[in-house]
Amino acid sequence: MITKRIIPCLDVRNGRVVKGTNFEGIRDVADPVEMARMYNAAGADELVFYDITASFEGRALFTDILTRVASEIFIPLTVGGGINTLEDFDRVLKCGADKVSVNSGALRDPGLIPAAAQKYGDQCVVLSADVKRVNGQFRVFAKGGREDTGRDALDWISWCAAHGAGEICLNSIDTDGVRTGFDLEMLDAVAARVNVPIIASGGAGKKEDFLELFHHKGIDAGLAAGIFHQKLLTIHDLKTYLNENGVEMRL
C-alpha cells in the first residue's frame, strides 16, 4: 500500500501567509518562515509554498522569503507562483525547492510542461489546476482563480499528465476554505483520466474529511491550510486517526 501524504499549504502575499474562501476574502495569518519551521517539526510530509499574486501582478516570485523557508525545513518543498519559463524553474530550484508548481504559465505556453519535464524530470513538475464549475462543466482558471480560461479542466489536466506533469494538485475553487469536505466529485473525475499522483486541495474541515478522501481511488495526498494554520487540527492527531482507521501514514 502506498503511504498517503498530508501537506500544509502556505499561500504567501506581500511576505505574509494569508487565507481566504473561494479564493477571495484574503486575510493575514502569519510569518511564512515561522510557519514552515512549525510544520517541519509537526510531521508534515511535504510543504507547498504559493506566491499567490505573482501571476496576477505579472511579476516573478519573491525568492528571498522562499530561500529562508527552504533553509528551515527538511521535508520536500513545492513552490509555485509566477512560473512562466524554464528560467523560473531554475531560479526556484536553486532557492531550495524540490518541485515546481505551474498553472498560469503553462496555460499561456503548454510547451513549458514537456520542456521542464525533459530538463528537470517529470517528478519535479507539478500541475496546479484551479478548477471551478461553470454551467455544469469543470473549467480551469488562471491568475489565482480570477480568469476563466474557457478550457475544459479534465481535458487540460489529462493533456498535461500525458506530456510531463508528474503530479496534479487539484484546487477546487468551489470548496476552497468552505470546510465542508473535499470536492470528491471533481477529484473522481480527474482520477478517472490520469495515472499520476493527485493532491486534493480545497474543503478540508475535519479529520473525517481526510478519511473519506483517501477511500477514493487515485488520491495520494490531502492539502490544507486554514485548519492547520488555526490549529483546529494537528498533523500528528490527523495521522494517528488515519492510521487507526486503516490509512497508512508516515508518523
C-alpha positions as CSV (number, residue, x, y, z in Angstrom):
1,M,0.0,0.0,0.0
2,I,1.3,3.5,-0.9
3,T,1.7,5.8,2.1
4,K,-0.7,8.8,1.9
5,R,0.6,12.3,2.4
6,I,-0.6,15.3,4.5
7,I,0.6,18.6,3.0
8,P,0.1,22.0,4.6
9,C,0.0,25.0,2.2
10,L,1.4,28.4,2.7
11,D,-0.3,31.0,0.5
12,V,2.0,34.0,0.6
13,R,1.2,37.6,-0.3
14,N,3.5,40.5,0.4
15,G,5.7,38.4,2.5
16,R,2.9,37.0,4.8
17,V,0.9,33.8,4.9
18,V,-2.8,34.6,4.1
19,K,-6.0,32.6,3.8
20,G,-9.3,33.2,2.0
21,T,-12.5,31.4,1.0
22,N,-13.3,30.5,-2.6
23,F,-10.1,32.3,-3.5
24,E,-11.5,35.6,-2.1
25,G,-11.6,37.5,1.2
26,I,-7.9,37.1,1.8
27,R,-6.8,37.8,5.4
28,D,-3.4,37.8,7.1
29,V,-2.4,34.8,9.1
30,A,1.3,34.6,10.0
31,D,5.0,34.7,9.0
32,P,5.9,32.1,6.4
33,V,9.3,31.2,7.8
34,E,7.9,30.6,11.3
35,M,5.1,28.5,9.9
36,A,7.4,26.4,7.7
37,R,9.5,25.7,10.8
38,M,6.4,24.7,12.7
39,Y,5.1,22.3,10.0
40,N,8.5,20.7,9.6
41,A,8.6,19.8,13.3
42,A,4.9,18.8,13.3
43,G,5.3,15.9,11.0
44,A,4.1,17.3,7.6
45,D,5.1,15.0,4.7
46,E,5.7,18.0,2.4
47,L,5.1,21.7,2.3
48,V,3.6,23.8,-0.5
49,F,4.6,27.5,-0.9
50,Y,2.5,29.6,-3.3
51,D,3.2,33.3,-4.1
52,I,-0.5,33.8,-4.8
53,T,-0.4,37.2,-6.6
54,A,2.7,36.7,-8.7
55,S,0.9,35.7,-11.9
56,F,-1.9,38.2,-11.4
57,E,0.6,41.0,-10.9
58,G,2.8,39.8,-13.7
59,R,6.0,39.6,-11.7
60,A,8.5,37.0,-10.6
61,L,8.1,35.0,-7.4
62,F,9.7,36.5,-4.3
63,T,12.8,34.4,-3.8
64,D,14.1,36.0,-0.6
65,I,11.3,34.5,1.5
66,L,11.4,31.3,-0.4
67,T,15.1,30.9,0.4
68,R,14.5,31.5,4.1
69,V,11.6,28.9,4.1
70,A,13.7,26.3,2.3
71,S,16.6,26.7,4.8
72,E,14.3,25.9,7.7
73,I,12.8,22.6,6.6
74,F,13.9,19.1,5.8
75,I,10.8,17.9,4.0
76,P,10.1,18.2,0.3
77,L,9.1,21.7,-0.8
78,T,6.9,22.5,-3.7
79,V,6.9,26.1,-5.0
80,G,4.5,28.0,-7.3
81,G,3.5,31.4,-8.4
82,G,4.7,33.4,-11.4
83,I,6.3,30.3,-13.1
84,N,6.4,31.1,-16.8
85,T,9.7,29.9,-18.2
86,L,12.5,27.3,-17.6
87,E,14.5,30.1,-16.1
88,D,11.8,30.5,-13.4
89,F,12.0,26.7,-12.7
90,D,15.8,27.0,-12.4
91,R,15.5,30.0,-10.1
92,V,13.2,28.5,-7.5
93,L,15.0,25.1,-7.6
94,K,18.3,26.9,-6.8
95,C,16.5,28.6,-3.9
96,G,15.8,25.2,-2.4
97,A,12.6,23.9,-3.9
98,D,12.3,20.2,-4.7
99,K,9.3,20.5,-7.0
100,V,7.9,23.4,-9.1
101,S,4.1,24.1,-9.4
102,V,2.9,25.7,-12.6
103,N,-0.5,26.9,-13.6
104,S,-1.0,30.2,-15.5
105,G,2.4,29.9,-17.2
106,A,1.5,26.5,-18.6
107,L,-1.9,27.8,-19.8
108,R,-0.1,30.5,-21.7
109,D,2.6,28.2,-23.0
110,P,1.7,24.5,-22.8
111,G,5.1,23.6,-24.1
112,L,6.5,24.6,-20.7
113,I,5.3,21.3,-19.2
114,P,7.2,18.9,-21.5
115,A,10.2,21.2,-21.7
116,A,10.5,21.3,-17.9
117,A,10.0,17.6,-17.6
118,Q,12.7,16.9,-20.1
119,K,15.2,19.2,-18.4
120,Y,14.4,18.5,-14.7
121,G,12.4,15.2,-14.7
122,D,8.7,14.8,-14.5
123,Q,8.9,14.2,-10.8
124,C,9.8,17.9,-10.5
125,V,6.8,19.2,-12.5
126,V,3.6,19.7,-10.6
127,L,0.5,20.9,-12.5
128,S,-1.6,23.2,-10.2
129,A,-5.1,23.3,-11.6
130,D,-7.5,25.8,-10.2
131,V,-10.9,24.4,-11.2
132,K,-14.5,25.6,-10.8
133,R,-17.9,24.5,-12.2
134,V,-19.2,26.8,-14.9
135,N,-22.6,25.8,-16.5
136,G,-22.1,22.2,-15.4
137,Q,-18.6,22.0,-16.8
138,F,-15.3,21.8,-14.9
139,R,-13.3,24.8,-16.1
140,V,-9.7,25.6,-15.5
141,F,-9.0,29.1,-14.2
142,A,-5.8,31.2,-14.4
143,K,-4.3,34.1,-12.4
144,G,-5.1,32.8,-9.0
145,G,-8.6,31.8,-9.8
146,R,-9.5,35.2,-11.3
147,E,-9.7,34.4,-15.0
148,D,-11.9,31.7,-16.6
149,T,-9.8,30.3,-19.5
150,G,-12.9,28.6,-21.0
151,R,-10.9,25.4,-21.2
152,D,-12.3,22.0,-20.1
153,A,-10.4,21.2,-17.0
154,L,-10.4,17.4,-17.5
155,D,-9.0,17.7,-21.0
156,W,-6.4,20.1,-19.8
157,I,-5.3,18.1,-16.8
158,S,-5.1,14.8,-18.8
159,W,-3.0,16.5,-21.6
160,C,-0.5,17.9,-19.0
161,A,-0.3,14.5,-17.3
162,A,0.5,12.9,-20.7
163,H,3.1,15.4,-21.5
164,G,5.3,15.5,-18.4
165,A,3.4,16.7,-15.4
166,G,4.4,14.1,-12.7
167,E,1.8,15.2,-10.2
168,I,-1.5,17.0,-10.2
169,C,-2.5,19.4,-7.4
170,L,-6.3,19.9,-7.9
171,N,-7.5,23.1,-6.3
172,S,-11.3,23.2,-6.2
173,I,-12.4,26.8,-6.1
174,D,-15.9,25.7,-5.2
175,T,-14.8,24.2,-1.9
176,D,-11.8,26.4,-1.1
177,G,-11.9,27.5,2.5
178,V,-15.5,26.2,3.0
179,R,-14.5,23.3,5.3
180,T,-17.4,21.0,4.2
181,G,-15.2,18.3,2.8
182,F,-13.0,17.8,-0.3
183,D,-14.6,18.1,-3.8
184,L,-14.9,14.3,-4.3
185,E,-16.9,14.6,-7.5
186,M,-14.2,16.7,-9.1
187,L,-11.4,14.5,-7.8
188,D,-13.0,11.3,-9.0
189,A,-13.4,12.8,-12.4
190,V,-9.8,13.7,-12.6
191,A,-8.6,10.4,-11.2
192,A,-10.5,8.6,-13.9
193,R,-8.5,10.5,-16.6
194,V,-4.9,10.4,-15.3
195,N,-2.3,7.9,-13.9
196,V,-0.1,10.3,-11.9
197,P,-0.4,11.2,-8.2
198,I,-3.2,13.6,-7.3
199,I,-3.1,16.1,-4.4
200,A,-6.6,17.1,-3.3
201,S,-6.9,20.8,-2.3
202,G,-9.9,22.7,-1.0
203,G,-12.5,21.9,1.5
204,A,-10.9,20.1,4.5
205,G,-12.7,20.9,7.7
206,K,-12.2,17.9,10.0
207,K,-10.2,14.7,10.2
208,E,-13.1,12.6,8.8
209,D,-12.8,14.6,5.6
210,F,-9.3,13.1,5.0
211,L,-10.5,9.6,5.8
212,E,-13.3,9.9,3.2
213,L,-10.8,11.4,0.8
214,F,-8.4,8.5,1.0
215,H,-11.1,6.0,0.4
216,H,-11.3,7.4,-3.2
217,K,-9.1,5.7,-5.7
218,G,-6.1,7.7,-7.2
219,I,-5.8,10.3,-4.4
220,D,-2.4,10.3,-3.0
221,A,-2.3,13.4,-0.7
222,G,-4.5,15.9,1.1
223,L,-3.5,19.5,1.1
224,A,-5.0,22.0,3.6
225,A,-4.2,25.4,5.1
226,G,-6.8,27.0,7.4
227,I,-7.5,24.1,9.7
228,F,-3.8,23.6,10.3
229,H,-2.9,27.3,10.5
230,Q,-5.6,27.9,13.1
231,K,-4.6,24.7,15.0
232,L,-8.1,23.3,14.6
233,L,-6.4,20.0,13.8
234,T,-2.8,18.9,14.3
235,I,-1.0,16.9,11.7
236,H,0.1,14.3,14.3
237,D,-3.5,13.8,15.6
238,L,-4.8,13.6,12.0
239,K,-2.2,11.0,11.0
240,T,-2.8,8.9,14.1
241,Y,-6.5,8.9,13.4
242,L,-6.0,7.9,9.8
243,N,-3.6,5.1,10.8
244,E,-6.1,3.8,13.3
245,N,-8.7,3.7,10.5
246,G,-6.7,1.8,8.0
247,V,-5.0,4.5,6.0
248,E,-1.2,4.1,6.0
249,M,0.6,7.3,7.1
250,R,4.2,8.0,7.9
251,L,4.3,9.1,11.6
